[in-house]
């Protein structure tokens, strides 16, 4: 008589395997929930954010006003001026740890989408540094009308390209009280050359590759200087390698930017110059020399972070995409160089003494 096979459901080994799989799935679900909770917790900041629409001088800006968690104000205010690129009001959440540090010092922060970003009208590539300064001045005039803002205690925070903007805003508005300049450049053309060479060194470019890149750069600068069209540029260099028509237009408007004529507008106010030791975009030695030459110390203060990149992120973290992603997800405050957030908070707190 043939042996009858035991049903699969009654096989003890398979039952144990099924239980193990269910336990593993349950453990993964608990882990995922825990990690999700950790991400939410790490991205919860001690501040209140309010979406605002800035309307002043015929201009409309879509922004965020970040206020201290407690109190009605009026609060002193830090106005954020972005660096290069299509930056939104939070800089893809990158600003929030900085806003939190400022809120803990009792300061509010104001930031807005660049024109053309996040539905904002206009195109940031059509702006000059003077345009950007007028935009910031309009935002400050708007903020002074708010009852929760202390109209007499407003200062500026700006990164990278904003270094050409901050002194212009101070020249337009004699009531600016302080400035924080993070990785600012001095001269547009010198900064561009430094950045190119720094990236070539990082990538291990050969002497021939470096020479070719410099020739290409000189060709572009000659064309910009004589007002050549984007089409002429493409014909001259072939592959535009990321240089779009809009970017060419932007470079044509701003290639002569140099902060030395404007920087004296910051004299007499506390200025914190923030520099990273692993900056591939800006020659920080050139920047520090210009600031020390043109601004008295004190009130100029210089904060250096040897292991920090251009964005004051820890260079070793930024250089590793997986590590950068995990840190941004699970410990966003730890992205920045040690002391960077606390030093700015202390700088603001010191202004009240």
C-alpha positions in Angstrom: 0.0 0.0 0.0 1.6 3.4 -1.0 2.7 5.7 1.7 0.6 8.9 1.9 2.6 12.1 1.9 2.0 14.4 4.9 0.3 17.7 4.0 2.7 20.6 3.8 0.9 22.5 6.5 1.6 19.7 9.0 5.3 19.6 8.3 7.0 20.6 11.5 10.1 22.0 9.7 8.0 24.2 7.5 6.0 25.4 10.4 9.2 26.4 12.2 10.4 28.2 9.0 7.1 30.0 8.7 7.2 31.2 12.3 10.8 32.3 11.8 9.9 34.3 8.7 6.9 35.9 10.5 9.2 36.8 13.4 11.7 38.3 11.0 9.1 40.3 9.2 7.7 41.5 12.5 11.2 42.5 13.7 11.8 44.4 10.4 8.5 46.2 10.8 9.4 47.2 14.4 12.9 48.3 13.2 11.4 50.3 10.3 8.9 51.9 12.7 11.7 52.7 15.1 13.9 54.2 12.4 11.0 56.2 11.0 10.4 57.5 14.5 14.1 58.4 14.8 14.0 60.3 11.5 10.9 62.2 12.6 12.4 63.0 16.0 15.8 64.2 14.5 14.0 66.4 12.0 11.8 68.0 14.7 13.3 71.4 15.6 12.8 73.7 18.6 11.2 76.5 16.6 8.0 77.6 15.0 7.9 77.9 11.2 5.4 80.2 9.4 5.0 80.2 5.7 4.9 83.9 4.6 4.4 85.9 1.4 6.6 88.9 1.4 5.1 91.8 -0.6 7.1 95.0 -0.8 8.3 97.4 -3.5 6.3 95.6 -6.2 8.1 92.3 -5.3 6.5 89.0 -4.2 8.6 86.5 -2.3 7.5 83.1 -0.9 9.3 82.4 2.3 9.5 81.0 5.8 9.7 82.9 9.1 11.2 80.7 11.8 10.5 81.9 15.3 11.7 80.8 18.7 9.5 78.1 20.2 8.2 80.2 23.0 7.2 83.9 23.3 5.4 86.5 21.2 8.4 88.8 20.6 9.3 91.1 19.2 12.3 89.0 18.3 15.6 90.1 16.7 15.8 88.8 13.2 18.4 87.1 11.0 17.7 87.5 7.3 19.2 84.7 5.1 20.8 85.4 1.8 21.4 82.3 -0.3 24.5 81.1 -2.1 24.5 80.0 -5.7 21.9 77.7 -7.3 18.1 77.2 -7.3 17.7 77.4 -3.5 14.4 77.2 -1.7 13.6 78.9 1.6 14.8 76.0 3.7 17.7 75.0 1.4 16.2 71.5 1.3 16.0 71.6 5.1 19.7 72.4 5.4 19.0 75.7 7.1 16.8 74.2 9.9 19.6 73.2 12.3 21.0 76.8 11.9 17.5 78.3 12.5 17.2 76.2 15.6 20.6 77.4 16.9 19.5 81.0 16.3 16.1 80.4 17.9 17.8 79.1 21.1 19.6 82.5 21.2 16.2 84.2 21.0 16.4 85.1 17.3 14.0 84.6 14.4 15.1 83.8 10.9 13.7 84.8 7.6 14.4 83.1 4.3 12.6 82.8 0.9 12.7 80.9 -2.3 14.9 82.3 -5.0 12.9 83.6 -8.0 11.7 80.7 -10.1 12.1 78.1 -7.3 9.1 76.5 -5.7 6.6 78.4 -7.7 8.1 81.8 -6.9 7.9 84.3 -9.8 10.9 85.2 -11.9 14.2 83.5 -12.6 17.2 83.7 -10.3 19.6 83.4 -13.3 18.4 86.9 -14.4 19.6 88.5 -11.2 22.7 90.6 -10.6 24.2 90.9 -7.1 22.6 94.3 -6.9 19.2 92.8 -7.8 19.7 90.3 -5.0 20.6 93.1 -2.5 17.5 95.0 -3.4 15.4 91.9 -2.9 16.9 91.4 0.6 16.3 95.1 1.4 12.6 94.7 0.4 12.3 91.6 2.6 13.8 93.5 5.5 11.4 96.5 5.0 8.5 94.0 5.0 9.8 92.3 8.2 10.1 95.6 10.0 6.3 96.0 9.8 5.6 92.8 11.7 4.8 93.1 15.4 6.8 90.0 16.2 10.1 91.4 14.7 12.3 93.9 16.5 12.8 96.4 13.7 16.0 97.8 15.3 17.8 94.4 15.7 18.0 92.9 12.3 21.1 91.4 10.8 22.3 89.3 7.9 23.4 85.7 7.3 24.8 84.7 3.9 26.8 81.9 2.4 29.2 81.7 -0.5 27.9 83.9 -3.4 26.0 85.9 -0.8 29.3 87.4 0.2 28.9 89.8 -2.7 25.4 90.7 -1.5 25.7 91.3 2.2 27.7 94.5 2.0 25.4 95.9 -0.6 22.4 95.3 1.7 24.2 97.1 4.5 25.0 100.0 2.3 21.3 100.3 1.3 20.0 99.9 4.9 22.0 101.8 7.5 20.1 100.0 10.3 21.6 96.6 9.8 23.1 95.5 13.1 25.4 92.5 12.3 26.4 90.1 9.6 27.5 86.4 9.5 29.4 85.6 6.3 29.9 81.9 5.6 32.5 80.9 3.1 32.2 84.2 1.1 34.3 84.8 -2.0 36.1 88.1 -2.8 36.5 88.2 -6.6 34.3 86.3 -9.0 37.1 85.5 -11.5 39.7 84.5 -9.0 37.2 82.3 -7.1 36.2 80.5 -10.4 39.8 79.7 -11.2 40.5 78.5 -7.6 37.4 76.3 -7.7 38.4 74.8 -11.1 41.9 73.9 -10.0 40.8 72.6 -6.6 38.4 70.2 -8.3 41.0 69.1 -10.8 43.4 68.3 -8.0 40.8 66.4 -6.1 40.0 64.3 -9.1 43.6 63.6 -9.9 43.6 65.3 -13.2 46.8 65.1 -15.3 48.9 68.1 -16.3 47.5 67.8 -19.8 43.9 67.7 -18.5 44.5 70.7 -16.2 46.0 72.7 -19.1 43.1 71.9 -21.4 40.6 72.9 -18.7 42.4 76.2 -18.1 42.4 76.9 -21.9 38.7 76.3 -22.1 38.2 78.6 -19.1 40.2 81.4 -20.8 38.2 81.0 -24.0 35.0 81.4 -22.0 36.2 84.5 -20.2 37.3 86.1 -23.4 33.9 85.5 -24.9 32.1 86.9 -21.8 34.3 90.0 -21.8 33.3 90.9 -25.3 29.6 90.1 -24.8 29.5 87.0 -27.0 26.2 85.0 -27.2 25.8 81.6 -25.7 25.7 80.1 -29.2 29.1 81.6 -29.9 30.4 80.0 -26.7 29.1 76.5 -27.7 30.7 76.9 -31.1 34.0 77.8 -29.6 34.2 75.1 -26.9 32.0 72.3 -28.3 30.5 70.4 -25.4 29.1 73.1 -23.0 29.6 70.7 -20.0 26.8 72.0 -17.9 27.0 75.6 -19.0 23.4 76.3 -20.0 22.1 79.4 -21.8 20.7 80.7 -18.5 24.0 80.1 -16.7 25.9 81.9 -19.4 23.5 84.9 -19.1 24.0 84.8 -15.3 27.8 84.8 -15.6 27.7 87.6 -18.1 25.8 89.8 -15.6 28.1 89.0 -12.6 31.6 88.2 -13.8 33.0 91.5 -12.5 31.8 91.0 -9.0 34.4 91.9 -6.4 33.6 92.6 -2.7 36.5 94.9 -1.9 34.6 98.1 -2.9 31.5 97.2 -0.9 33.0 95.5 2.1 33.6 98.7 4.1 29.8 99.1 4.4 30.1 96.4 7.2 32.6 98.5 9.2 31.4 99.3 12.7 29.1 96.4 13.1 29.9 92.9 14.5 30.8 90.6 11.7 31.4 86.8 12.0 33.5 85.4 9.2 33.1 81.6 9.0 35.6 79.6 7.0 36.1 75.8 6.3 39.6 74.4 6.0 38.6 72.0 3.2 36.8 74.5 1.0 37.1 73.6 -2.7 35.0 76.5 -3.9 36.5 79.5 -2.2 40.1 80.4 -1.4 39.6 81.1 2.3 43.1 82.5 2.7 42.3 85.2 0.1 38.9 85.8 1.8 40.3 86.2 5.3 43.1 88.5 4.1 40.5 90.8 2.4 38.2 90.9 5.4 41.1 91.6 7.8 42.4 94.3 5.5 39.1 96.1 5.1 37.3 95.5 8.4 38.7 96.3 11.9 39.0 93.5 14.4 37.2 93.8 16.7 34.3 93.8 15.8 35.4 91.4 13.0 35.6 87.8 14.4 36.9 84.9 12.4 35.8 81.3 13.0 37.8 78.5 11.3 36.8 74.9 11.0 39.8 72.9 9.6 37.8 69.7 8.7 34.9 71.5 7.1 33.8 71.8 3.4 32.5 74.9 1.6 29.1 74.4 3.2 30.7 73.8 6.6 29.7 70.2 6.4 32.3 67.8 7.8 34.4 67.1 4.7 34.8 63.4 5.4 31.0 63.1 5.6 30.4 65.1 2.5 32.9 63.0 0.5 31.0 59.8 1.2 27.5 59.8 -0.4 26.2 56.9 1.7 27.5 58.5 4.9 26.2 61.9 3.9 22.7 60.4 3.2 22.6 58.5 6.5 23.7 61.5 8.5 21.2 63.8 6.8 18.5 61.3 7.6 19.3 60.3 11.1 21.5 63.1 12.6 21.1 66.3 10.5 22.7 68.5 13.2 25.8 66.3 13.0 26.4 67.2 9.3 28.1 70.4 10.3 31.6 70.9 11.7 31.9 70.6 15.4 31.1 73.9 17.0 29.7 75.5 13.9 26.1 75.8 15.2 27.0 76.6 18.8 29.6 79.3 17.8 26.9 81.1 15.8 24.4 80.9 18.6 27.0 82.3 21.0 27.8 85.1 18.5 24.2 86.2 18.4 23.8 85.9 22.2 26.9 88.1 22.6 25.2 90.9 20.7 22.8 91.5 23.6 25.6 92.1 26.1 
